[in-house]
Amino acid sequence: MHSTIRDVAAHSGVSIATVSRALNTPELLNAETLAKVRESIEALDFMPSARGRQLRGVRTRLVGVVVPTLANPVFAESLQGIDEAASASDYRLMLMTTAYDSARERRAIETLREQRVDGLIATVADAESNPLLDELDRIGLPYVLAHNDTARRAAVSVDNRRAARDGVSALLQRGHKRVLMLAGSFAESDRARLRYLGYENAMLDAGLTPYAPLEMDFNAEELPLELLAHLSDPLRRPTALFCSNDRLAMIVIRGLRHAGLSVPRDISVLGFDGIPLGEWLSTALSSVATPNREIGRHAWRHLARRLGLPDSDAANLIPFKLPHSVRTGATIAPYIEPAARMAALEPENPA
């Protein structure tokens, strides 16, 4: 059985990316690391693949795409936009998902580099402080981020902070004051962190004290029991809940329904992303709508420009922000004081 690049990495105690650099750009490694890798290559009788022996600069016409998940339709929409635009330039996509896991994110990028993709389009956990992206900058592999909202790197997104502020303001304008935010883990999504800042801005602008965020696993399919208990407790529950994405909002609505609560009668729920599926629900989901397919298309156009493709038409502006809107839907309603609500439910006295 032939040795693989993974075998060499394990034998020499370095990453796959380091072995790849030893094969293709040895000048980037220090002498000690390079010698260690070459000793392992010789010991294992490793033979690089034909792709690995390609001359540097020869294009594969492959672009790597890294997204957290396809279970959230947002990323499927973006992928469709990337594919439509890349196919028109005769490029193929190689897709990797990370499940919001930093170790899988590293493996995904290393695997795509091993396949010698011409460039990358990625949604990462943290765009501001990310050693993987720093490494891509050092070696000069072109990449563009999609959905990550950062001024440090080439990125296409909406203004997450402003969009969240506009969404929460729509709740406040309907008389809600006890507004909470539910998000996936902040450690796994810089978008969620920025959206919380937007939530804080809206609350403070209205003279209200922001509440601490409620967090849950992005990959969960059910509302955790402790969160359901919090949202069901008449003494603790909010009158409105802002969810950091539409998938979480739909999980919340289902959980509340099972607990005997009604949306928006008992709690108004606002999502974020504006996925089409939300409009198909029997009670159309209110959401901060983002142009997800266009984010994918623009990410490709910016990458095409970085790749020097003759038909690339992206503007020079990086980072690039696309507009958002607030889709009011039917899951948010004006706040009604409990006494007034009870009075409305009481039958009229017979004449």
C-alpha positions, 0 to 999 in steps of 0.5 A: 500500500502506497504511503500518503501525504497524511502518513508523511505528516504523522511520521514527521509530526507536522501538518499536512499543509507543512508537508505540502509546502515541503513538496511545492514551496520548500523555501517557505520552511525553515531548514530543520522542518524541511529536513524532518519532512524529507527524512519521512518522505524517504523513510516511507518511500512516499511518491507525490501524486501527479497533481502534487507534481504539477508545476506551481502556477498551473491552474486546476480550475478548482475552487474550494468552498468551506461552509459550516453546514448545509443543514442551514439553507443560508449556506446552500443558497450561497453555494448555489450562487457560487456554483452558478457564477463559477460554472460560467467561468468553467470552474468546478467546486470542491465543497467541505463542511465544518459543523462549526468545529475549528478542528474540522475547519483546519482539516477542510482547508488543508485538504483543499490545499492538498488538492491544489485548488486555485482559490478558496471561498469560505465562511469561518468561525472567526475572520478577525483572528484566524491563523488559517487565514493568516497562513493563506495570506503568507503563502499567497493562496487567493481567498474570499470570505462569504458572510464573515463581516470583517474589515481585515480581509477580502469578504462579502457580507451584510453589515451584521451589526446594523442589520441586527439593530434594525431587526430589534428596532422593529420589535421595539417599535411594536412596544416590546421592551423585554426582548432577548436574543438567542444565538448559537455559540459565540465561539463558533460564529463571529456573525452571531457576536456582531448580531448581538452587538446590534441587539445591544445597540438597539436596546441602548438606543431605546433606553433599555438595558440589554439582556445577556444572550441565550446560547445553544448548539448550532447543530441542535435540532431541538430546543434544549429543555433548560431554554424551553423552560426559560422561554415558557416561564411566565415570570422570565420569558421575553415578550419578543425573541430575536434569533441569530438565524432563521433555523434557530427561530424555527426550532424555537417556534416548534418548541414553544408550540409543543409547550402550549405557547403561541407565536406571536400571541405569547411571544414574538419571534424574529429570525435572521437570514430571510430564507425562502422556507420561512415564508412558506410556513403556515405562519410566515417567519419574520426575519432580517432578510439577507441576499444569500445567493448574491453573497455567493455570486459576489464572493465568486466575482471577487475571487475571480478578480483575485485570480486574474480571470479576464471576465471578472467584473467585481468592483475594487471595494473589499470588504463588500457589503450587500443590503439587508431588509426587515421582513415583518412576516407574521411571527411578530406582533405589537405588544399587548399588556396582559390585563388588556389581553385578558380583557379582550379574551373575556366574553361580552356581557349579554344584553 
